[in-house]
């Protein structure tokens, strides 16, 4: 699944480490989400959306062919 997490994090001037601390996850989790290697749980997706004050649909771009 494609996402805009890295773009929004960088726009806020946050490192992966700082963002990970804010979400209470590891930096590796943030990296994996940004690279599309890991799809966050629904709970974590809502946390990320809330952090950026966006909807989940604005952050995570799902298309059938992205599986």
N, CA, C and O of each residue as an XYZ file, in Angstrom:
268
protein
N       0.837     -1.169      0.000
C       0.000      0.000      0.000
C       0.891      1.245      0.000
O       1.814      1.359      0.807
N       0.610      2.154     -0.894
C       1.371      3.401     -0.946
C       0.869      4.342      0.145
O      -0.278      4.249      0.580
N       1.746      5.250      0.581
C       1.338      6.201      1.603
C       2.131      7.496      1.485
O       3.122      7.577      0.759
N       1.673      8.498      2.210
C       2.307      9.821      2.200
C       3.015     10.119      3.517
O       3.316     11.277      3.807
N       3.283      9.101      4.307
C       3.844      9.298      5.644
C       5.203      9.994      5.581
O       5.424     10.975      6.291
N       6.102      9.508      4.754
C       7.441     10.115      4.667
C       7.351     11.575      4.242
O       8.006     12.438      4.826
N       6.549     11.848      3.234
C       6.391     13.219      2.743
C       5.915     14.152      3.858
O       6.480     15.230      4.048
N       4.890     13.747      4.587
C       4.340     14.599      5.646
C       5.305     14.735      6.817
O       5.424     15.807      7.411
N       5.993     13.646      7.146
C       6.984     13.708      8.237
C       8.080     14.708      7.904
O       8.465     15.522      8.743
N       8.581     14.642      6.669
C       9.651     15.555      6.252
C       9.165     17.002      6.199
O       9.905     17.924      6.542
N       7.916     17.199      5.768
C       7.356     18.555      5.748
C       7.315     19.158      7.152
O       7.431     20.373      7.313
N       7.150     18.310      8.163
C       7.133     18.770      9.550
C       8.542     18.895     10.132
O       8.711     19.357     11.261
N       9.545     18.485      9.366
C      10.924     18.589      9.821
C      11.294     17.576     10.887
O      12.173     17.837     11.708
N      10.637     16.426     10.888
C      10.902     15.393     11.883
C      11.777     14.288     11.311
O      11.638     13.908     10.148
N      12.673     13.780     12.135
C      13.432     12.592     11.751
C      12.548     11.368     11.981
O      11.519     11.449     12.651
N      12.960     10.245     11.422
C      12.219      9.005     11.674
C      12.212      8.691     13.164
O      11.203      8.229     13.696
N      13.322      8.937     13.834
C      13.436      8.665     15.271
C      12.455      9.521     16.069
O      11.773      9.015     16.960
N      12.379     10.804     15.757
C      11.453     11.700     16.468
C      10.003     11.286     16.239
O       9.201     11.266     17.173
N       9.675     10.957     15.001
C       8.322     10.530     14.666
C       7.989      9.216     15.369
O       6.884      9.049     15.887
N       8.931      8.299     15.386
C       8.727      7.007     16.049
C       8.458      7.205     17.539
O       7.573      6.559     18.101
N       9.217      8.095     18.181
C       8.998      8.370     19.605
C       7.601      8.923     19.843
O       6.940      8.547     20.811
N       7.148      9.809     18.973
C       5.811     10.396     19.116
C       4.718      9.332     19.007
O       3.679      9.432     19.660
N       4.957      8.317     18.181
C       3.971      7.247     17.984
C       4.178      6.068     18.930
O       3.345      5.165     19.001
N       5.306      6.084     19.661
C       5.672      4.982     20.559
C       5.875      3.661     19.797
O       5.412      2.597     20.206
N       6.589      3.787     18.674
C       6.998      2.621     17.890
C       8.486      2.749     17.607
O       9.093      3.766     17.942
N       9.076      1.739     17.000
C      10.504      1.803     16.671
C      10.732      2.601     15.387
O       9.826      2.780     14.574
N      11.962      3.071     15.233
C      12.332      3.768     14.002
C      12.214      2.819     12.818
O      11.858      3.233     11.715
N      12.515      1.541     13.051
C      12.416      0.540     11.991
C      10.971      0.388     11.514
O      10.731      0.178     10.325
N      10.011      0.491     12.433
C       8.596      0.415     12.054
C       8.242      1.586     11.155
O       7.574      1.408     10.136
N       8.682      2.779     11.524
C       8.420      3.969     10.699
C       9.031      3.788      9.319
O       8.382      4.059      8.309
N      10.274      3.332      9.274
C      10.955      3.120      7.997
C      10.193      2.124      7.128
O      10.006      2.354      5.933
N       9.756      1.023      7.724
C       9.037     -0.005      6.977
C       7.699      0.494      6.457
O       7.294      0.146      5.347
N       7.012      1.305      7.250
C       5.742      1.888      6.797
C       5.992      2.829      5.622
O       5.294      2.775      4.610
N       6.997      3.693      5.768
C       7.298      4.656      4.704
C       7.698      3.968      3.403
O       7.387      4.460      2.319
N       8.375      2.851      3.506
C       8.832      2.124      2.318
C       7.789      1.163      1.767
O       8.027      0.494      0.762
N       6.639      1.094      2.420
C       5.574      0.215      1.953
C       5.811     -1.251      2.226
O       5.128     -2.106      1.662
N       6.781     -1.559      3.094
C       7.084     -2.952      3.421
C       6.216     -3.469      4.564
O       6.136     -4.676      4.795
N       5.566     -2.547      5.279
C       4.745     -2.918      6.431
C       3.505     -2.043      6.428
O       3.600     -0.816      6.379
N       2.349     -2.672      6.480
C       1.099     -1.930      6.609
C       0.745     -1.869      8.086
O       0.628     -2.903      8.743
N       0.572     -0.654      8.611
C       0.295     -0.537     10.042
C      -1.062     -1.125     10.409
O      -1.954     -1.251      9.570
N      -1.193     -1.477     11.677
C      -2.490     -1.916     12.182
C      -3.469     -0.757     12.033
O      -3.062      0.390     11.847
N      -4.732     -1.058     12.112
C      -5.743     -0.006     12.009
C      -5.553      1.025     13.110
O      -5.687      2.224     12.869
N      -5.242      0.566     14.315
C      -5.014      1.479     15.438
C      -3.845      2.423     15.157
O      -3.949      3.628     15.384
N      -2.738      1.876     14.666
C      -1.570      2.706     14.358
C      -1.866      3.639     13.186
O      -1.417      4.785     13.188
N      -2.601      3.176     12.203
C      -2.967      4.038     11.071
C      -3.777      5.242     11.560
O      -3.563      6.361     11.094
N      -4.698      5.017     12.489
C      -5.467      6.129     13.050
C      -4.568      7.070     13.855
O      -4.755      8.286     13.813
N      -3.594      6.519     14.588
C      -2.650      7.358     15.333
C      -1.866      8.260     14.381
O      -1.695      9.452     14.638
N      -1.398      7.683     13.290
C      -0.622      8.445     12.309
C      -1.499      9.530     11.694
O      -1.073     10.679     11.576
N      -2.708      9.178     11.304
C      -3.629     10.147     10.718
C      -3.912     11.282     11.696
O      -3.931     12.450     11.309
N      -4.128     10.940     12.949
C      -4.388     11.952     13.969
C      -3.176     12.855     14.156
O      -3.320     14.070     14.296
N      -1.985     12.268     14.158
C      -0.755     13.038     14.318
C      -0.643     14.117     13.244
O      -0.287     15.259     13.534
N      -0.948     13.748     12.008
C      -0.842     14.685     10.890
C      -2.127     15.479     10.650
O      -2.182     16.319      9.752
N      -3.154     15.212     11.450
C      -4.461     15.847     11.294
C      -5.002     15.643      9.879
O      -5.460     16.575      9.218
N      -4.928     14.397      9.451
C      -5.416     13.971      8.137
C      -6.338     12.778      8.330
O      -6.381     12.181      9.405
N      -7.071     12.439      7.286
C      -7.855     11.203      7.323
C      -6.964     10.055      6.869
O      -5.936     10.273      6.227
N      -7.357      8.854      7.199
C      -6.599      7.684      6.749
C      -6.543      7.648      5.227
O      -5.521      7.287      4.643
N      -7.648      8.023      4.591
C      -7.688      8.022      3.122
C      -6.709      9.019      2.510
O      -6.233      8.812      1.394
N      -6.403     10.107      3.236
C      -5.437     11.086      2.737
C      -4.001     10.588      2.882
O      -3.108     11.051      2.172
N      -3.778      9.650      3.796
C      -2.432      9.142      4.049
C      -2.103      7.862      3.301
O      -1.018      7.720      2.738
N      -3.048      6.936      3.302
C      -2.803      5.606      2.746
C      -3.605      5.435      1.467
O      -4.830      5.553      1.462
N      -2.896      5.156      0.387
C      -3.499      5.088     -0.938
C      -3.564      3.637     -1.377
O      -2.564      3.060     -1.804
N      -4.747      3.053     -1.269
C      -4.902      1.635     -1.594
C      -5.449      1.471     -2.993
O      -6.405      2.135     -3.392
N      -4.818      0.566     -3.735
C      -5.304      0.167     -5.051
C      -5.160     -1.334     -5.133
O      -4.213     -1.901     -4.588
N      -6.089     -1.982     -5.808
C      -6.074     -3.443     -5.885
C      -4.749     -3.993     -6.388
O      -4.304     -5.043     -5.924
N      -4.117     -3.311     -7.321
C      -2.879     -3.805     -7.911
C      -1.663     -3.617     -7.015
O      -0.577     -4.089     -7.351
N      -1.822     -2.932     -5.873
C      -0.702     -2.684     -4.963
C      -0.469     -3.816     -3.970
O       0.396     -3.700     -3.102
N      -1.204     -4.883     -4.077
C      -1.128     -5.957     -3.072
C       0.193     -6.622     -3.045
O       0.405     -7.541     -2.254
